[in-house]
Amino acid sequence: GADISGGTLNFNDALTLVVNAIMTGTTAVNFGSTIAGGGNDLTVNSPATAFNGAVTDVGTLTTDAAGTTTIGADISGATLDFNDALTLVVNAALTGTTMVDFGSTIAGGGNDLTVNSPLTAFNGAVTDVGTLTTDAAGTTTVGADISGGTLNFNDALTLVVNAIMTGTTAVNFGSTIAGGGNDLTVNS
């Protein structure tokens, strides 16, 4: 139940958070199994972070802006705040009961990404997702270009920049789009 720091942190067994925790790895932080958040916050500061087991019931999950976070499982909590670049290595569902914020790019690797949250924000380019799906509740803010096989935006969209949506199979808008005077180009 404390903060942990070092060069490389490898957690190969299941973790249970009993307090808010900060994990700092100057080289890497690797979570090889599940994380049970217990409503506590988890902050990860590392140039290379990997979630390889399901993360459940975190209060706020925050990654720093340096480096890359690899998503290898579903993640859920109140607020998910990914400040660094994400790489998907499996189909993943990211659920934030308050917010899911992507501060940088997402490299899909052909994997599906489902985002369930009343507030979702894409602030970096999203590339090569298989199917990107947002839930019908709330609003998704688009601050960059998004591309993949199928793009399903089920909630209301708000554009904060000129954006290009490219779906090699389909692009579906299930609710309203607030353009804010920005351009929207759809290629599908």
C-alpha positions in Angstrom: 0.0 0.0 0.0 2.7 2.6 -0.9 4.3 4.3 -3.9 7.0 2.2 -5.7 9.9 3.5 -7.8 12.9 1.9 -9.5 14.4 1.3 -12.9 12.1 -1.5 -14.1 9.0 -2.6 -12.2 7.7 -6.0 -13.2 4.4 -7.0 -11.5 3.8 -10.6 -12.7 1.1 -11.5 -10.2 -2.3 -9.9 -9.5 -2.3 -6.5 -7.8 -4.8 -5.1 -5.3 -4.6 -1.4 -4.5 -5.5 -0.5 -0.9 -4.4 3.1 -1.2 -3.8 5.6 -4.0 -0.4 4.6 -5.5 2.2 6.0 -7.8 4.4 3.5 -9.8 7.5 5.1 -11.3 9.8 3.1 -13.5 12.7 5.0 -15.1 12.9 2.2 -17.8 9.6 0.4 -17.7 6.5 -0.6 -15.6 5.0 -3.9 -16.6 1.7 -5.3 -15.2 1.6 -9.0 -16.1 -1.7 -9.8 -14.5 -4.8 -8.1 -13.2 -5.2 -5.0 -11.1 -8.1 -4.6 -8.6 -8.3 -0.9 -7.9 -10.7 -0.9 -5.0 -11.7 2.7 -6.0 -8.1 3.9 -5.5 -6.1 6.0 -7.9 -3.1 4.6 -9.8 -0.5 6.9 -11.5 2.1 5.3 -13.7 5.2 7.3 -14.7 7.4 5.5 -17.2 8.6 5.7 -20.8 7.3 2.1 -21.3 4.1 1.0 -19.5 2.3 -2.3 -20.2 -1.1 -3.5 -19.0 -1.4 -7.2 -19.8 -4.2 -8.1 -17.4 -7.6 -6.6 -16.8 -7.7 -3.4 -14.7 -10.9 -2.9 -12.7 -12.4 -0.4 -10.3 -9.6 2.2 -10.3 -10.5 5.7 -9.2 -8.3 7.6 -11.6 -5.8 5.8 -13.8 -3.2 8.3 -15.1 -0.2 7.6 -17.3 2.5 10.3 -17.8 3.1 12.0 -21.2 6.5 10.4 -21.8 6.8 7.2 -23.8 4.2 4.6 -24.7 1.5 2.5 -22.9 0.7 -0.9 -24.3 -2.9 -2.0 -23.7 -3.2 -5.8 -23.5 -6.6 -6.1 -21.7 -9.8 -4.3 -20.7 -9.5 -1.4 -18.3 -12.2 0.2 -16.2 -12.5 2.9 -13.6 -13.9 6.3 -12.9 -11.4 8.3 -14.9 -8.9 7.0 -17.4 -6.3 9.6 -18.3 -3.8 8.3 -20.9 -1.3 11.1 -21.5 1.2 9.1 -23.5 0.9 7.2 -26.8 -1.2 4.0 -26.7 -0.5 0.8 -28.6 -3.3 -1.8 -28.7 -2.1 -5.5 -28.8 -5.6 -7.0 -28.3 -9.2 -6.0 -28.7 -9.8 -3.8 -25.7 -12.8 -2.1 -23.9 -11.9 1.0 -22.0 -14.6 2.1 -19.6 -14.6 5.3 -17.5 -17.7 6.1 -15.5 -16.6 9.7 -15.5 -14.2 10.2 -18.4 -11.7 8.6 -20.8 -9.1 11.0 -22.1 -6.5 10.1 -24.7 -3.8 12.8 -24.6 -1.7 11.4 -27.4 -1.9 8.9 -30.3 -3.4 5.5 -30.5 -1.9 2.8 -32.7 -4.6 0.1 -33.2 -2.5 -2.6 -34.8 -5.8 -3.8 -36.4 -7.4 -4.4 -33.0 -10.8 -3.2 -31.9 -11.2 -0.4 -29.4 -14.5 0.1 -27.5 -14.8 3.3 -25.3 -17.6 3.5 -22.8 -17.8 6.8 -21.0 -20.0 9.9 -20.7 -17.0 12.0 -21.7 -14.4 10.7 -24.2 -11.7 12.8 -25.8 -9.3 11.9 -28.6 -6.5 14.5 -28.6 -4.1 12.6 -30.8 -4.4 10.7 -34.1 -6.0 7.3 -34.0 -4.6 4.9 -36.6 -5.2 1.3 -37.8 -8.0 0.3 -35.4 -10.1 -2.6 -36.5 -13.4 -1.3 -35.2 -13.6 1.8 -33.0 -16.9 2.1 -31.1 -18.0 4.7 -28.6 -21.1 4.2 -26.4 -24.3 6.1 -26.9 -24.1 8.0 -23.5 -22.5 11.4 -23.4 -20.1 13.2 -25.8 -16.9 12.4 -27.7 -14.5 15.3 -28.4 -12.4 14.8 -31.6 -9.1 16.7 -31.6 -7.3 14.7 -34.3 -7.8 12.5 -37.4 -9.2 9.0 -36.8 -8.8 6.0 -39.1 -9.6 2.3 -39.0 -11.7 -0.4 -40.5 -15.1 0.6 -39.0 -15.7 3.8 -37.0 -18.9 3.7 -34.9 -19.6 7.0 -33.0 -22.8 6.3 -31.1 -22.6 9.4 -28.9 -22.6 13.1 -29.8 -19.4 14.3 -31.4 -17.8 17.7 -30.8 -15.0 18.8 -33.2 -12.3 21.0 -31.8 -10.0 20.8 -34.9 -10.4 20.1 -38.6 -10.7 16.3 -38.7 -10.5 13.5 -41.2 -12.4 10.3 -40.4 -11.4 7.3 -42.5 -13.1 4.0 -42.3 -12.0 1.4 -44.9 -15.3 -0.5 -44.2 -17.7 2.2 -42.7 -18.0 5.4 -40.7 -21.3 5.5 -38.7 -22.5 8.6 -36.8 -25.3 7.6 -34.3 -25.9 11.0 -32.9 -25.3 14.7 -33.4 -22.0 16.4 -34.6 -21.1 19.9 -33.3 -18.6 21.2 -35.7 -17.5 24.4 -33.9 -16.7 25.9 -37.3 -14.1 23.1 -38.0 -14.0 21.0 -41.2 -15.0 17.3 -41.2 -13.9 15.0 -44.0 -15.3 11.5 -44.1 -13.6 8.9 -46.2 -15.3 5.5 -46.4 
